[in-house]
Amino acid sequence: MLKHENNLAQDELFWQAVKTRDRSFDGKFYFAVASTGVYCRPSCAGRLPLKKNVRFFVTREEAERAGFRACLRCRPSAVAADPALTRIQEICDYIRSHAQEPLSLTMLAERAGLSRFHFQRAFKKTVGLSPKQFVDAHRLQSFRQELRKQPSVTDAIYEAGFGSSSRVYERVDTRLGMTPAEYRAAGKDLTISYVSVDSVLGRMMIGATDRGLCFVQLGENDEELLQMLRDEYAAARLEPMQEPFPAEFEKWMTALRRHLDGQQPRLDLPIDVRATAFQMKVWQYLQSIPYGSVESYAEVAAGVGQPGAARAVARACSQNRVALVIPCHRVIRGTGELGGYHWGLERKRVLIDLERRSAIRH
């Protein structure tokens, strides 16, 4: 009887830790949710499950033996192996919510509890960008939002947190994608060069204009992929790329191959895509999610300043036509389940697993 009471007391303590998302309990126990089949660490930011569906385990191995799989959101298997990863992810969250404020390397390093040197190295290894590049990426996102609210471009620049206009203009040209006129014309007067290659995800077709990548798709065969390209750019002139490839195109292909091999975490390639303003806002945010990390649709919606637009975020992900470069595979459901993926859930799981293994190895 005493043992039963002790178990009840422990379960109540654990449940309170889950309800308050108490990080001090991370690694001390794990909770699993019968309705979703996943197990999490106590601080998981996902939606609070019903208590009747929750089971507690002291180790990850116990949870997995019971048939539960690791949550893709809080990554319980990574906590013990790499506590620094969690620290860097917390700094990324801080940058996202404070991008308009002065953010020095010294201040961020102190917040992470690391020296400037170790913080810079750990951040670049985990995210694929330097802290400064990551801050600039979020300020650029804020800049686009401010453009619609401020009376002048200069006001938008400073409201977004940039100290000068030069850094904005040197990056905007390759990030805005096709003009609205080109969007309505379905690629009219555009020439798109394309080629298909083998990859760990099957056949991959890469299409590009002289301004950047406009099509990176995954499929079973070249005929299927070419039809997808025709459907997407019905009025464009399509030309198969002939070897030797132009130097710039070869560089883009090499970057994609290295990315899929886990050798190049960050893909910072120019894109030339048709998109609505909301789609572009979502896609730019996705590019800032750290390599090896995932976020929920609701978190992305909040990140682009529209917390009630989780369904619209999911639609924007499904309409992405530049796989990998715009990493929509890093968005999952708040429950920790994979959710949808334009190129199939199996490819999505392979990509997430590949990134996590590579992030730990690097």
Protein Blocks (a to p, Z undefined) as FASTA:
>chain_A
ZZmmmmmmmmmmmmmmmmnopaklgojaccddfknopacdfklcbdcddfklpccdfbfk
lmmmnopacdfklommlmmmmmmlmmmmmmmmmmmmmmmpccdfklmmmmnopafklmmm
mmmmmnopafklmmmmmmmmmmmmmmmmpmbfklmmmmnopabfklmmmmmmmmnopafk
lmmnnopaiacdddddddfebpadddddfkbcfbdcddfbfklmmmmmmmmmmmbccddd
dddddfklmmmmmmmmmmmnopambacddddddddfklmmmmmmmmmpcghiacdfklmm
mmnopaklmmmmmmmmmmpcbghjlccklpccfkopnbjafkbjklmmmmmmmmmmmmmm
ZZ
